[in-house]
Amino acid sequence: MTTSPIIPPRLEPGATVALLAPASPPPDPRAVDRSLRALERAGWRVKAGRHLRRRQGFLAGTDRERAGDLMRAFRDPSVQAICCLRGGYGTARLLPLLDYDVIRAHPKILVGYSDITALHCALRLRANLVTFHGPMLASELNQEDYPEFSRHSWERALTTAGPLGGISEGCPASAVAVVRRGRAEGELIGGNLSVLCTLLGTPWQPDFRGRILFLEDVGEAPYRIDRMLTHLQNAGVLGQVAGVAVGVCQNCADARGKTAGEFRQTLEHVLQERLRPLKVPVVIGLPFGHVPLHATLPVGVRACLDGNRGELFLTGTAVR
């Protein structure tokens, strides 16, 4: 899909939000009620997915139940936005079951991250829709002490019809580092590195050409991050991007690095070694990922990665 993406209507005050579980259920079933209350406290009406409380092994219901909830939310004229309860695993199993023509005809906000990366890539490619890589309800937005920076970024991204600017603006802490200087512009694509790799060679592999690729992951040792970046390189797609923005990769340090008795690379070493040779701007440690300080990123909009200033600027419009 190379045409300009479809921009969904912005989330209006008092609008109706659908809460769905496209992947796994929360470990604590009470998180469903906390999540519903959190949206209501924020001033929105909430529609719970028909199978929101279902559990089937590590999935929040069967594939058809979860896909059906998603399609009902897109078809429902009263729903303005779709919020994912959590990630986990299972979103990619829905991709063959979705009606992308219907989704394209009823564009609306969809927000989530981690395993939801599969939906972001599929909806951009097959439905031409801008979606939002941002925090979810079960583990983040329903927490009373969730950082104001992250909550504000989420609300602003879904309600502001205009460019959002630098994603680090207002962030109370920073771990940003520049791997390669320079400046690049392009459409944002990416998400969770592990999930992104599983889409290679499938009908839902995103178009990487000239894109600003953003990546994050959690709980992966440095050698596994190296393996996944090498996979992208060997697949011929890493060399197509205009720039690479890496978030905070939580719990990705080598726990045995100092006691292994052999040289073990750090995550920073891996990112330097695998990304610097691309000869495009590369910035790491930006505020997004499986971390409390999490900026919401609209997938499919124009962005500028400034490797001179160490910032990712959202220059396109994400909602109308």
C-alpha positions as CSV (number, residue, x, y, z in Angstrom):
1,M,0.0,0.0,0.0
2,T,1.8,3.1,-1.2
3,T,-1.0,5.7,-1.2
4,S,-1.4,8.2,1.6
5,P,-2.7,6.5,4.7
6,I,-6.3,6.9,5.9
7,I,-6.4,9.2,9.0
8,P,-9.1,8.2,11.5
9,P,-11.4,10.7,13.2
10,R,-10.1,12.1,16.5
11,L,-11.4,10.9,19.9
12,E,-13.9,13.5,21.0
13,P,-14.8,14.2,24.7
14,G,-17.4,11.8,26.0
15,A,-17.0,9.5,22.9
16,T,-17.4,5.7,23.0
17,V,-14.3,3.5,23.3
18,A,-14.3,-0.2,22.7
19,L,-12.1,-2.3,25.0
20,L,-10.9,-5.5,23.4
21,A,-8.4,-8.3,24.0
22,P,-7.0,-9.3,20.6
23,A,-4.2,-11.4,22.1
24,S,-3.9,-12.7,25.7
25,P,-6.1,-12.1,28.8
26,P,-4.6,-10.3,31.7
27,P,-3.0,-12.5,34.5
28,D,-5.4,-10.9,37.0
29,P,-9.1,-11.1,35.7
30,R,-9.9,-8.1,38.0
31,A,-7.8,-6.0,35.6
32,V,-10.7,-6.0,33.2
33,D,-12.9,-4.1,35.7
34,R,-10.1,-1.7,36.6
35,S,-9.5,-1.0,32.9
36,L,-13.2,-0.3,32.3
37,R,-13.3,2.1,35.2
38,A,-10.1,3.9,34.1
39,L,-11.7,4.8,30.8
40,E,-14.9,5.9,32.4
41,R,-12.9,8.1,34.9
42,A,-11.2,9.7,31.9
43,G,-14.6,10.8,30.6
44,W,-15.3,8.3,27.9
45,R,-18.2,5.8,27.4
46,V,-17.0,2.2,27.2
47,K,-18.2,-0.8,25.2
48,A,-16.6,-4.1,26.4
49,G,-15.9,-6.6,23.7
50,R,-18.4,-9.5,23.7
51,H,-15.5,-11.9,24.6
52,L,-13.4,-9.5,26.7
53,R,-13.5,-11.8,29.8
54,R,-12.9,-15.1,27.9
55,R,-9.9,-17.2,28.6
56,Q,-8.6,-20.1,26.4
57,G,-5.2,-21.2,27.5
58,F,-2.8,-18.3,26.8
59,L,-5.4,-16.6,24.5
60,A,-8.4,-14.3,25.3
61,G,-10.8,-16.6,23.5
62,T,-10.8,-18.4,20.2
63,D,-9.3,-16.7,17.1
64,R,-12.8,-16.2,15.7
65,E,-14.1,-14.8,18.9
66,R,-11.3,-12.2,19.1
67,A,-11.5,-11.4,15.4
68,G,-15.3,-11.1,15.7
69,D,-14.9,-8.6,18.5
70,L,-12.5,-6.5,16.5
71,M,-14.7,-6.5,13.4
72,R,-17.8,-5.6,15.4
73,A,-16.0,-2.6,16.9
74,F,-15.0,-1.4,13.5
75,R,-18.5,-1.8,12.1
76,D,-20.2,-0.1,15.2
77,P,-20.9,3.5,14.3
78,S,-21.1,4.5,17.9
79,V,-17.4,3.5,18.6
80,Q,-14.7,6.1,17.9
81,A,-11.7,4.3,19.2
82,I,-10.5,0.7,20.0
83,C,-8.2,0.2,22.9
84,C,-6.4,-3.1,23.5
85,L,-6.5,-4.6,27.0
86,R,-3.0,-6.1,26.7
87,G,-0.6,-7.9,24.4
88,G,0.9,-11.2,25.3
89,Y,0.5,-13.5,22.3
90,G,-2.0,-14.4,19.6
91,T,-2.7,-11.3,17.5
92,A,-1.1,-12.7,14.4
93,R,-3.6,-15.5,14.4
94,L,-6.3,-13.0,13.7
95,L,-4.8,-11.5,10.5
96,P,-6.3,-14.0,8.0
97,L,-9.7,-13.6,9.6
98,L,-10.2,-9.8,9.3
99,D,-12.2,-8.0,6.6
100,Y,-9.8,-5.3,5.6
101,D,-12.3,-3.7,3.1
102,V,-14.7,-3.2,6.0
103,I,-12.0,-1.7,8.2
104,R,-10.9,0.6,5.4
105,A,-14.5,1.8,5.0
106,H,-14.9,2.4,8.7
107,P,-11.6,4.0,9.8
108,K,-11.2,4.6,13.5
109,I,-8.5,4.7,16.2
110,L,-6.8,1.5,17.3
111,V,-4.2,1.7,20.0
112,G,-1.9,-0.9,21.6
113,Y,1.7,-2.2,21.4
114,S,3.9,-5.3,21.9
115,D,2.0,-8.2,20.3
116,I,-0.4,-5.7,18.8
117,T,2.4,-4.8,16.4
118,A,1.0,-7.5,14.1
119,L,-2.2,-5.5,13.8
120,H,-0.4,-2.2,13.2
121,C,1.5,-3.7,10.3
122,A,-1.5,-5.5,8.8
123,L,-3.9,-2.6,9.0
124,R,-1.4,-0.2,7.5
125,L,-0.6,-2.6,4.6
126,R,-4.1,-4.0,3.9
127,A,-6.5,-1.3,5.1
128,N,-4.2,1.7,4.6
129,L,-5.1,2.9,8.2
130,V,-3.1,4.9,10.6
131,T,-3.0,3.2,14.0
132,F,-1.3,4.0,17.4
133,H,1.6,2.2,19.1
134,G,0.8,3.2,22.7
135,P,0.1,2.0,26.2
136,M,-2.7,-0.4,27.1
137,L,-5.2,-0.7,29.9
138,A,-4.5,-3.9,31.8
139,S,-1.0,-3.0,32.9
140,E,-0.6,0.7,32.4
141,L,-3.4,3.2,31.8
142,N,-5.5,1.8,34.7
143,Q,-2.7,2.4,37.2
144,E,-3.3,5.5,39.3
145,D,0.4,6.3,39.4
146,Y,1.0,5.9,35.7
147,P,3.3,8.7,34.6
148,E,1.6,11.9,33.5
149,F,4.0,12.1,30.5
150,S,2.7,8.8,29.1
151,R,-0.9,9.5,29.9
152,H,-0.7,13.0,28.3
153,S,1.1,11.6,25.2
154,W,-1.6,9.0,24.8
155,E,-4.5,11.4,25.1
156,R,-2.8,14.1,22.9
157,A,-2.1,11.6,20.1
158,L,-5.7,10.5,19.9
159,T,-7.3,13.9,20.2
160,T,-5.0,16.4,18.4
161,A,-5.6,17.0,14.7
162,G,-2.1,18.3,13.8
163,P,1.6,17.5,14.1
164,L,2.6,16.3,17.6
165,G,6.2,17.4,17.5
166,G,9.1,15.7,19.5
167,I,8.1,12.5,21.3
168,S,10.5,13.3,24.2
169,E,9.0,16.7,25.0
170,G,8.1,16.8,28.7
171,C,9.7,13.4,29.5
172,P,11.1,13.6,33.1
173,A,14.0,11.3,32.3
174,S,16.1,10.4,29.3
175,A,18.3,7.6,28.2
176,V,18.7,8.8,24.6
177,A,21.9,8.2,22.8
178,V,22.9,8.9,19.1
179,V,24.4,5.9,17.3
180,R,24.7,7.7,14.0
181,R,24.1,11.4,13.3
182,G,22.1,12.8,10.4
183,R,18.5,13.7,9.7
184,A,15.9,11.6,7.8
185,E,12.2,11.9,7.0
186,G,9.7,9.2,6.2
187,E,6.7,7.3,7.3
188,L,6.8,5.6,10.7
189,I,6.7,1.8,10.7
190,G,7.6,-0.8,13.2
191,G,6.9,-1.8,16.8
192,N,8.0,-4.9,18.7
193,L,11.1,-6.4,17.1
194,S,10.3,-10.0,17.9
195,V,6.8,-9.7,16.4
196,L,8.1,-7.7,13.4
197,C,10.5,-10.5,12.5
198,T,7.6,-13.1,12.5
199,L,5.9,-11.1,9.8
200,L,8.8,-11.3,7.3
201,G,7.8,-13.5,4.3
202,T,4.1,-13.3,5.1
203,P,1.3,-11.3,3.4
204,W,1.4,-8.8,6.3
205,Q,5.1,-7.9,6.0
206,P,5.3,-4.1,6.0
207,D,6.9,-2.0,3.4
208,F,10.2,-0.8,4.8
209,R,11.3,1.3,1.8
210,G,12.2,4.9,2.9
211,R,10.5,4.4,6.3
212,I,11.6,5.5,9.7
213,L,11.8,2.1,11.5
214,F,11.0,2.2,15.2
215,L,11.8,-0.8,17.4
216,E,11.5,-2.0,21.0
217,D,11.5,-5.3,22.8
218,V,11.4,-6.8,26.3
219,G,13.2,-9.7,28.0
220,E,15.5,-10.5,25.1
221,A,19.2,-11.2,25.7
222,P,21.6,-9.1,23.6
223,Y,22.5,-12.1,21.4
224,R,18.8,-12.6,20.6
225,I,18.4,-8.9,19.7
226,D,21.5,-9.4,17.4
227,R,19.9,-12.4,15.8
228,M,16.6,-10.6,15.1
229,L,18.4,-7.5,13.6
230,T,20.6,-9.9,11.5
231,H,17.3,-11.6,10.4
232,L,16.0,-8.2,9.2
233,Q,19.4,-7.5,7.5
234,N,19.5,-10.9,5.8
235,A,15.9,-10.5,4.6
236,G,17.0,-7.4,2.7
237,V,14.7,-5.0,4.6
238,L,17.0,-3.3,7.1
239,G,19.0,-1.7,4.3
240,Q,15.8,-0.1,2.9
241,V,15.0,2.2,5.8
242,A,15.7,5.9,6.0
243,G,16.4,5.8,9.8
244,V,16.1,3.7,12.9
245,A,14.6,4.8,16.2
246,V,15.0,2.4,19.1
247,G,13.1,2.7,22.3
248,V,14.0,1.5,25.8
249,C,14.4,-2.3,25.6
250,Q,13.4,-3.3,29.1
251,N,15.2,-6.3,30.7
252,C,17.4,-6.9,27.7
253,A,20.7,-6.8,29.6
254,D,22.8,-10.0,29.8
255,A,22.2,-11.2,33.3
256,R,25.3,-13.4,33.2
257,G,27.5,-11.0,31.4
258,K,29.9,-10.4,34.3
259,T,30.1,-14.0,35.5
260,A,30.0,-16.0,32.2
261,G,33.8,-16.4,32.0
262,E,33.7,-15.3,28.4
263,F,33.2,-12.0,26.5
264,R,29.5,-11.2,26.2
265,Q,28.3,-8.1,24.3
266,T,26.0,-5.6,25.9
267,L,22.8,-4.4,24.2
268,E,24.5,-1.1,23.4
269,H,27.3,-2.9,21.7
270,V,24.8,-4.9,19.6
271,L,22.9,-1.9,18.5
272,Q,26.1,0.0,17.6
273,E,27.5,-2.9,15.6
274,R,24.3,-3.9,13.7
275,L,22.8,-0.4,13.1
276,R,25.7,2.0,12.6
277,P,26.8,0.4,9.3
278,L,23.4,1.2,7.7
279,K,24.6,4.8,7.2
280,V,21.3,6.3,8.2
281,P,20.4,8.2,11.4
282,V,20.1,5.9,14.4
283,V,18.9,7.1,17.8
284,I,18.4,4.7,20.7
285,G,16.9,5.0,24.2
286,L,13.8,7.0,23.1
287,P,10.8,7.0,25.5
288,F,8.7,4.1,24.2
289,G,8.5,0.4,24.9
290,H,7.6,-1.9,27.8
291,V,8.4,1.0,30.2
292,P,6.4,3.5,32.2
293,L,7.7,6.5,30.2
294,H,6.0,5.5,26.9
295,A,5.2,8.0,24.2
296,T,2.4,7.1,21.8
297,L,3.5,6.8,18.2
298,P,1.1,6.9,15.2
299,V,2.0,4.2,12.8
300,G,1.8,5.4,9.2
301,V,2.3,9.1,9.7
302,R,5.3,11.2,8.5
303,A,8.1,11.6,11.0
304,C,11.6,13.1,11.1
305,L,14.4,11.3,12.9
306,D,16.9,13.9,14.0
307,G,20.2,12.2,14.8
308,N,21.9,15.5,15.5
309,R,19.4,16.4,18.3
310,G,18.6,12.8,19.4
311,E,14.9,13.2,18.8
312,L,12.0,11.7,16.8
313,F,9.6,14.4,15.6
314,L,6.0,13.5,14.5
315,T,5.5,15.9,11.6
316,G,2.3,14.3,10.0
317,T,-1.3,14.5,11.2
318,A,-2.5,11.3,12.9
319,V,-6.2,12.1,13.5
320,R,-8.6,14.5,11.8
